[in-house]
Protein backbone atom coordinates (compact mmCIF):
# COMPACT_ATOMS: atom_id res chain seq x y z
CA UNK A 1 0.00 0.00 0.00
CA UNK A 2 1.36 3.42 -0.92
CA UNK A 3 1.18 6.41 1.37
CA UNK A 4 -1.27 9.09 0.43
CA UNK A 5 0.16 12.48 -0.45
CA UNK A 6 -0.44 15.25 2.05
CA UNK A 7 -0.48 18.98 1.39
CA UNK A 8 2.36 21.13 2.63
CA UNK A 9 1.61 22.97 5.88
CA UNK A 10 -0.20 26.30 5.63
CA UNK A 11 -0.49 29.05 8.18
CA UNK A 12 -1.77 32.55 8.43
CA UNK A 13 0.83 35.00 9.71
CA UNK A 14 0.25 37.69 12.30
CA UNK A 15 -0.22 40.31 9.58
CA UNK A 16 -2.98 38.25 7.94
CA UNK A 17 -0.81 36.93 5.12
CA UNK A 18 -0.46 33.29 4.13
CA UNK A 19 2.62 31.09 4.30
CA UNK A 20 3.53 27.60 3.09
CA UNK A 21 6.20 25.42 4.70
CA UNK A 22 8.12 23.91 1.77
CA UNK A 23 10.75 22.22 3.96
CA UNK A 24 10.72 21.91 7.76
CA UNK A 25 11.18 25.34 9.30
CA UNK A 26 11.19 27.25 5.99
CA UNK A 27 8.03 29.26 5.45
CA UNK A 28 7.35 30.99 2.12
CA UNK A 29 5.23 34.15 2.26
CA UNK A 30 2.50 34.09 -0.35
CA UNK A 31 0.67 37.01 -1.94
CA UNK A 32 -2.71 35.52 -1.10
CA UNK A 33 -4.55 32.47 0.21
CA UNK A 34 -5.14 31.06 -3.30
CA UNK A 35 -1.39 31.01 -4.07
CA UNK A 36 -0.71 29.37 -0.71
CA UNK A 37 -3.26 26.64 -1.39
CA UNK A 38 -1.88 25.94 -4.86
CA UNK A 39 1.66 25.62 -3.47
CA UNK A 40 0.44 23.54 -0.55
CA UNK A 41 -1.21 21.03 -2.87
CA UNK A 42 2.01 20.39 -4.82
CA UNK A 43 2.52 16.86 -3.37
CA UNK A 44 -1.06 15.87 -4.17
CA UNK A 45 -0.89 17.14 -7.76
CA UNK A 46 2.42 15.36 -8.28
CA UNK A 47 1.18 12.05 -6.89
CA UNK A 48 -1.97 12.30 -8.99
CA UNK A 49 0.20 12.54 -12.10
CA UNK A 50 1.62 9.10 -11.28
CA UNK A 51 -1.76 7.52 -10.50
CA UNK A 52 -3.65 8.32 -13.71
CA UNK A 53 -3.31 6.94 -17.17
CA UNK A 54 -1.38 9.38 -19.32
CA UNK A 55 -1.89 11.38 -21.45
CA UNK A 56 -4.39 13.36 -19.40
CA UNK A 57 -5.01 17.04 -20.17
CA UNK A 58 -6.67 17.76 -16.81
CA UNK A 59 -3.64 16.51 -14.91
CA UNK A 60 -1.31 18.40 -17.28
CA UNK A 61 -3.21 21.61 -16.57
CA UNK A 62 -2.93 21.12 -12.78
CA UNK A 63 0.79 20.40 -13.09
CA UNK A 64 1.38 23.49 -15.25
CA UNK A 65 -0.65 25.75 -12.93
CA UNK A 66 1.22 24.51 -9.88
CA UNK A 67 4.59 24.85 -11.64
CA UNK A 68 3.73 28.43 -12.61
CA UNK A 69 3.04 29.34 -8.97
CA UNK A 70 6.19 27.57 -7.83
CA UNK A 71 8.22 29.63 -10.30
CA UNK A 72 6.64 32.83 -8.96
CA UNK A 73 7.88 31.91 -5.48
CA UNK A 74 11.40 30.85 -6.54
CA UNK A 75 10.74 27.13 -6.13
CA UNK A 76 12.35 26.47 -9.50
CA UNK A 77 13.63 22.91 -8.98
CA UNK A 78 10.16 21.62 -8.12
CA UNK A 79 8.64 23.70 -10.90
CA UNK A 80 10.95 22.19 -13.51
CA UNK A 81 10.04 18.70 -12.35
CA UNK A 82 6.32 19.48 -12.57
CA UNK A 83 6.80 20.97 -16.05
CA UNK A 84 8.46 17.72 -17.17
CA UNK A 85 5.56 15.71 -15.70
CA UNK A 86 3.11 18.04 -17.45
CA UNK A 87 4.79 17.33 -20.79
CA UNK A 88 4.37 13.61 -20.17
CA UNK A 89 0.74 14.19 -19.19
CA UNK A 90 0.27 15.97 -22.53
CA UNK A 91 1.64 12.91 -24.31
CA UNK A 92 5.01 14.47 -25.09
CA UNK A 93 8.25 12.78 -24.14
CA UNK A 94 10.80 15.54 -23.72
C-alpha positions as CSV (number, residue, x, y, z in Angstrom):
1,X,0.0,0.0,0.0
2,X,1.4,3.4,-0.9
3,X,1.2,6.4,1.4
4,X,-1.3,9.1,0.4
5,X,0.2,12.5,-0.4
6,X,-0.4,15.2,2.1
7,X,-0.5,19.0,1.4
8,X,2.4,21.1,2.6
9,X,1.6,23.0,5.9
10,X,-0.2,26.3,5.6
11,X,-0.5,29.0,8.2
12,X,-1.8,32.6,8.4
13,X,0.8,35.0,9.7
14,X,0.2,37.7,12.3
15,X,-0.2,40.3,9.6
16,X,-3.0,38.3,7.9
17,X,-0.8,36.9,5.1
18,X,-0.5,33.3,4.1
19,X,2.6,31.1,4.3
20,X,3.5,27.6,3.1
21,X,6.2,25.4,4.7
22,X,8.1,23.9,1.8
23,X,10.7,22.2,4.0
24,X,10.7,21.9,7.8
25,X,11.2,25.3,9.3
26,X,11.2,27.2,6.0
27,X,8.0,29.3,5.4
28,X,7.4,31.0,2.1
29,X,5.2,34.2,2.3
30,X,2.5,34.1,-0.4
31,X,0.7,37.0,-1.9
32,X,-2.7,35.5,-1.1
33,X,-4.5,32.5,0.2
34,X,-5.1,31.1,-3.3
35,X,-1.4,31.0,-4.1
36,X,-0.7,29.4,-0.7
37,X,-3.3,26.6,-1.4
38,X,-1.9,25.9,-4.9
39,X,1.7,25.6,-3.5
40,X,0.4,23.5,-0.5
41,X,-1.2,21.0,-2.9
42,X,2.0,20.4,-4.8
43,X,2.5,16.9,-3.4
44,X,-1.1,15.9,-4.2
45,X,-0.9,17.1,-7.8
46,X,2.4,15.4,-8.3
47,X,1.2,12.0,-6.9
48,X,-2.0,12.3,-9.0
49,X,0.2,12.5,-12.1
50,X,1.6,9.1,-11.3
51,X,-1.8,7.5,-10.5
52,X,-3.6,8.3,-13.7
53,X,-3.3,6.9,-17.2
54,X,-1.4,9.4,-19.3
55,X,-1.9,11.4,-21.5
56,X,-4.4,13.4,-19.4
57,X,-5.0,17.0,-20.2
58,X,-6.7,17.8,-16.8
59,X,-3.6,16.5,-14.9
60,X,-1.3,18.4,-17.3
61,X,-3.2,21.6,-16.6
62,X,-2.9,21.1,-12.8
63,X,0.8,20.4,-13.1
64,X,1.4,23.5,-15.2
65,X,-0.7,25.7,-12.9
66,X,1.2,24.5,-9.9
67,X,4.6,24.8,-11.6
68,X,3.7,28.4,-12.6
69,X,3.0,29.3,-9.0
70,X,6.2,27.6,-7.8
71,X,8.2,29.6,-10.3
72,X,6.6,32.8,-9.0
73,X,7.9,31.9,-5.5
74,X,11.4,30.8,-6.5
75,X,10.7,27.1,-6.1
76,X,12.4,26.5,-9.5
77,X,13.6,22.9,-9.0
78,X,10.2,21.6,-8.1
79,X,8.6,23.7,-10.9
80,X,11.0,22.2,-13.5
81,X,10.0,18.7,-12.4
82,X,6.3,19.5,-12.6
83,X,6.8,21.0,-16.0
84,X,8.5,17.7,-17.2
85,X,5.6,15.7,-15.7
86,X,3.1,18.0,-17.5
87,X,4.8,17.3,-20.8
88,X,4.4,13.6,-20.2
89,X,0.7,14.2,-19.2
90,X,0.3,16.0,-22.5
91,X,1.6,12.9,-24.3
92,X,5.0,14.5,-25.1
93,X,8.2,12.8,-24.1
94,X,10.8,15.5,-23.7
